[in-house]
Amino acid sequence: MTAGDTERTETRGTVLRGLLKRRDDPVAAETPDLPPAPKVTPARAAAAAIGRAAEALYSLPLRSLAVTPGALTLAELPELLPDMPLLALLQGPGEQLGAIALSPEVAAALIEVQALGRVTARPLDRRRPTRSDAALCADFIDRFLAELTSEMRAIPGYAPIAGFRFLTHVEDARPLALMLEDVAHRSIDMQVRLGAGDVREGRVMLILPQGQEVAAPVTAPARPAPRPAAPRPSLAPPMQEAVVELQGVLCRKTVSLGELRAMLGGRLLYLPKAALQDATLETGDGQVLSRGRLGEAEGCHALRLSDPASRAATDTAQPLRPAAPPVDLSRPDPFRSPPSAEEGAAKGRETA
């Protein structure tokens, strides 16, 4: 007898013993065997979350055709996004940032179901999504992220996606490389069909940082408060209302006096590539308050500040730059205008 015959004989014996046991137990004979629950995977959880969000908010039928979890870097992000997507920046715990992209078909279906109560099959106008379009899709994005957090709570490696919410609309994909942290990111690319009868088909792409789960801060036991001292007059309230003028500096460029005099309107100044990554926030007298990267937020230029502690650690690991040469104060300043006749006469009287 071969090994295959032995295995088949043991299988038949197991089946016969199970049938005899069910015959002797009437309760077991009347109870059908249920199939085992399917294993929860990131793709299955994402499909269930986005379908539940559309049904709960708008009673919108949404069917996932394909869900592809993966990983990406910021350099390849613009190539993987849908064509002319509705981009939204997401904010999570610990000031983490993510992004979500809705194809024009998905954004149009969400807007139509809110305005008309149904999804139509009319052809779409080829245009860039506006801030108003993003505001109409913000509730769906927040509900989808909440459902996704609930579905993926038990999946290893996906706990840090909890707590992300819609932050703002991004008009172009190019500033995302400056807004998002340069770390590994998880991606979930979904091909979906929306509407009764699968009227529209589009893509939803979610990009979240692959960070560690942010733990809740541990609060120390409260100590008895000391007796309050007699109130003293304080300058804090009026000082909080003081106006402080700040300016963002990309870089400082040294030019000759001849180049400075030759500058005219429309002249282009070429800046180094590191200027966007090493911008400074300074006071009016040149005191550096913080450093950061140049980006964009809500249609305006913005400066994303960096953590001074991590910046100091990075600077200590790099070689020191040579110090600037001392300035000779005895030499005349070439950028200062010549003194007037009255100033020259006064200086002569002081010298005499």
C-alpha positions in Angstrom: 0.0 0.0 0.0 1.4 3.4 -1.0 1.5 6.5 1.1 -1.4 8.0 -1.0 -3.6 5.0 -0.3 -2.9 5.3 3.4 -3.7 9.0 3.5 -7.0 8.4 1.6 -7.9 5.6 4.0 -7.3 7.8 7.1 -9.4 10.6 5.5 -12.4 8.2 4.9 -12.1 7.0 8.5 -12.2 10.6 9.8 -15.3 11.4 7.7 -17.1 8.2 8.9 -16.3 9.0 12.6 -17.7 12.5 12.1 -20.9 11.2 10.5 -21.5 8.7 13.3 -20.9 11.3 15.9 -23.4 13.7 14.3 -26.0 10.8 14.1 -25.6 10.1 17.9 -25.9 13.9 18.7 -29.2 15.3 17.5 -28.2 18.9 18.2 -25.0 18.6 16.2 -27.0 16.9 13.3 -29.4 19.9 13.1 -26.6 22.6 13.2 -24.9 23.2 9.9 -21.2 23.7 9.7 -20.3 27.3 9.0 -17.5 28.2 6.7 -14.4 29.7 8.4 -14.3 33.5 8.5 -12.1 34.9 5.7 -8.7 36.4 6.8 -8.7 40.1 7.0 -6.1 41.6 4.6 -5.3 45.3 3.9 -7.0 45.1 0.5 -10.2 43.5 2.0 -10.3 46.1 4.8 -9.8 49.1 2.4 -12.6 47.8 0.1 -15.0 47.4 3.0 -14.1 50.8 4.5 -14.6 52.8 1.3 -17.9 51.0 0.5 -19.2 51.6 4.0 -18.3 55.3 3.9 -20.2 55.9 0.7 -23.2 54.0 1.8 -23.4 55.6 5.2 -23.0 59.2 4.0 -25.0 59.3 0.7 -26.4 55.7 0.2 -24.1 55.6 -2.8 -23.3 52.2 -4.3 -19.5 51.8 -4.5 -17.8 48.6 -5.6 -14.1 48.0 -5.4 -12.7 46.4 -8.5 -9.0 46.2 -7.4 -7.2 47.2 -4.3 -3.4 47.3 -4.3 -1.5 48.0 -1.0 2.1 49.0 -1.5 4.9 51.3 -0.6 6.4 54.3 -2.3 8.9 57.2 -2.0 8.2 60.9 -2.5 10.3 60.9 -5.7 8.0 58.5 -7.5 4.7 59.8 -6.1 3.8 62.2 -9.0 4.1 59.4 -11.5 1.7 57.1 -9.6 -1.1 59.6 -9.0 -4.2 59.7 -11.3 -4.5 62.2 -14.1 -5.6 65.6 -12.8 -6.6 64.4 -9.4 -8.3 66.1 -6.5 -5.5 66.2 -4.0 -6.0 66.7 -0.3 -3.4 67.0 2.5 -4.1 64.8 5.6 -3.0 65.5 9.2 -2.5 62.8 11.8 -1.2 62.5 15.3 2.2 63.9 16.1 1.9 66.4 13.3 2.3 63.6 10.7 1.1 64.4 7.2 -0.4 62.2 4.5 -2.3 62.7 1.2 -5.2 61.3 -0.7 -5.9 61.6 -4.4 -9.4 61.2 -6.0 -9.6 60.8 -9.8 -11.9 63.3 -11.6 -14.6 60.5 -12.0 -14.7 59.8 -8.2 -14.8 63.5 -7.3 -17.6 64.1 -9.9 -19.7 61.2 -8.5 -19.4 62.5 -4.9 -20.4 66.0 -6.0 -23.3 64.8 -8.2 -24.8 62.6 -5.5 -24.9 65.6 -3.1 -26.3 68.0 -5.7 -28.6 65.8 -7.7 -29.1 62.8 -5.5 -27.7 60.4 -8.1 -24.7 59.8 -10.2 -25.0 60.7 -13.9 -23.1 59.4 -17.0 -22.5 62.9 -18.5 -19.0 63.5 -19.9 -16.7 65.3 -17.6 -15.1 68.7 -18.3 -11.3 68.5 -18.4 -10.4 70.9 -15.6 -8.4 71.0 -12.4 -10.4 70.5 -9.2 -11.0 73.6 -7.2 -11.0 74.3 -3.4 -14.8 74.1 -3.5 -14.7 70.6 -5.0 -12.3 69.5 -2.2 -14.7 71.0 0.5 -17.6 68.9 -0.9 -15.4 65.7 -0.7 -14.0 66.4 2.7 -16.8 64.6 4.6 -16.3 61.5 2.5 -12.5 61.5 3.0 -12.9 61.8 6.8 -15.5 59.1 7.0 -13.4 56.8 4.8 -10.3 57.3 7.0 -12.4 56.6 10.2 -13.8 53.4 8.7 -10.3 52.4 7.5 -8.9 52.8 11.0 -11.6 50.6 12.4 -11.1 47.9 9.8 -7.3 47.8 10.0 -6.9 47.9 13.7 -6.1 44.2 13.9 -3.7 44.1 10.9 0.0 44.3 11.9 1.8 47.3 10.6 -1.3 49.4 9.9 -2.0 50.8 13.4 -0.2 54.2 12.7 -2.9 55.1 10.2 -5.3 56.0 13.0 -6.2 59.6 13.6 -5.7 61.1 10.1 -8.2 63.7 8.9 -8.7 66.1 6.0 -6.5 69.2 6.4 -6.5 71.3 3.2 -6.7 71.1 -0.6 -3.5 71.0 -2.7 -3.7 72.4 -6.2 -0.7 70.7 -7.6 1.3 67.5 -6.9 4.7 69.2 -7.1 4.5 70.8 -3.6 3.7 67.4 -2.0 7.4 66.5 -2.0 8.1 69.5 0.2 5.1 69.2 2.4 5.4 65.5 3.3 8.3 64.1 5.4 11.0 62.3 3.5 10.3 58.9 5.1 8.8 55.6 3.8 5.1 55.8 2.9 2.4 53.2 2.6 0.0 53.5 -0.3 -3.4 52.0 -1.0 -4.5 52.2 -4.7 -8.2 51.4 -5.3 -10.0 51.0 -8.6 -13.7 51.6 -7.8 -17.1 51.9 -9.6 -19.7 54.3 -8.3 -23.5 54.7 -8.8 -26.4 52.4 -9.5 -25.3 50.3 -12.4 -21.6 51.2 -12.1 -22.1 54.6 -13.8 -18.6 55.9 -13.2 -15.2 54.2 -12.7 -12.2 55.9 -11.1 -9.3 55.6 -8.7 -8.7 56.5 -5.1 -5.1 56.6 -3.9 -4.2 57.0 -0.2 -0.6 57.9 0.9 0.3 57.7 4.6 3.6 57.7 6.4 4.9 54.4 7.6 5.7 55.7 11.1 5.5 54.3 14.5 2.2 54.4 16.5 2.0 57.6 18.6 1.5 56.6 22.2 -0.7 58.7 24.5 1.3 60.9 26.8 1.6 59.6 30.4 0.3 62.2 32.8 2.0 62.5 36.2 -0.1 62.4 39.4 -1.4 65.8 40.3 0.4 67.6 43.1 -1.3 69.8 45.6 -1.3 73.4 44.3 0.7 75.9 46.4 -1.2 78.8 48.0 -1.4 81.6 45.5 0.8 84.6 46.1 -0.4 88.2 46.1 -1.1 89.3 42.5 1.6 91.5 41.0 1.3 93.8 38.0 2.5 92.0 34.9 3.6 93.3 31.5 2.7 90.0 29.9 -0.8 91.0 28.5 0.4 94.1 26.7 3.6 92.4 25.5 1.5 89.6 23.9 -0.2 92.3 21.7 3.2 93.6 20.5 3.7 93.4 16.7 6.8 91.4 15.6 7.9 91.7 12.0 9.3 88.4 10.6 10.8 87.7 7.2 11.6 84.4 5.5 15.1 84.3 3.9 15.9 81.7 1.2 19.6 82.4 1.0 22.1 85.3 0.9 24.0 85.9 -2.4 27.2 87.9 -2.7 27.5 90.1 -5.8 30.0 92.7 -6.9 29.2 96.4 -6.9 29.2 96.4 -10.7 26.6 93.6 -10.8 24.5 95.4 -8.2 24.4 98.6 -10.3 23.6 96.6 -13.4 20.5 95.1 -12.0 17.3 96.2 -13.7 13.6 95.3 -13.6 13.0 91.7 -14.9 16.5 90.5 -14.2 16.7 86.9 -12.9 18.7 85.9 -9.9 19.8 82.2 -9.9 19.6 80.7 -6.4 21.3 77.4 -5.3 19.2 74.3 -5.1 19.7 74.0 -1.3 17.8 77.3 -0.8 14.4 75.6 -0.7 15.5 73.1 1.9 17.5 75.6 4.2 15.3 78.7 4.5 15.4 80.7 7.7 12.8 82.7 9.6 14.4 85.9 10.9 13.5 89.1 12.7 14.0 92.5 11.3 17.5 92.8 12.7 18.7 89.5 11.3 18.2 87.2 14.3 17.5 83.6 13.2 14.5 82.2 15.0 14.0 78.9 13.1 14.8 77.0 9.9 12.6 75.1 7.5 11.7 74.3 4.0 9.8 76.4 1.5 6.4 75.1 0.4 2.8 76.0 -0.3 -0.4 76.1 1.8 -3.8 77.3 0.7 -2.5 79.0 -2.4 0.3 81.0 -0.6 4.0 80.5 -0.1 4.6 78.9 3.3 7.6 77.9 5.4 7.5 74.5 7.1 9.5 74.8 10.2 11.8 72.0 11.3 12.5 70.7 14.9 15.5 72.6 16.3 16.7 69.5 18.3 16.9 67.3 15.2 18.4 70.1 13.2 21.2 70.5 15.8 21.9 66.8 15.8 22.2 66.9 12.0 24.5 69.9 12.1 26.8 68.3 14.6 27.2 65.3 12.3 28.3 67.5 9.4 31.8 69.2 9.1 32.0 72.8 10.2 32.1 75.5 7.6 35.0 77.9 7.6 34.2 81.1 9.4 33.6 84.3 7.4 36.6 86.6 7.1 36.6 89.6 9.5 35.3 92.9 8.3 37.7 95.8 8.1 35.8 98.8 9.5 38.6 101.2 8.6 37.9 100.8 4.9 35.1 102.9 3.4 31.7 101.2 2.7 31.3 101.0 -1.1 27.5 100.8 -0.7 27.2 104.0 1.3 26.6 107.3 -0.5 29.3 110.0 -0.3 28.9 112.5 2.6 27.3 115.8 1.9 29.1 119.2 2.2 27.6 119.9 5.6 28.7 116.5 7.0 32.2 117.0 5.6 32.5 120.4 7.2 31.3 119.1 10.6 33.7 116.2 10.4 36.6 118.6 9.7 35.7 120.8 12.7 35.7 117.7 14.9 39.1 116.6 13.6 40.5 120.1 14.3 
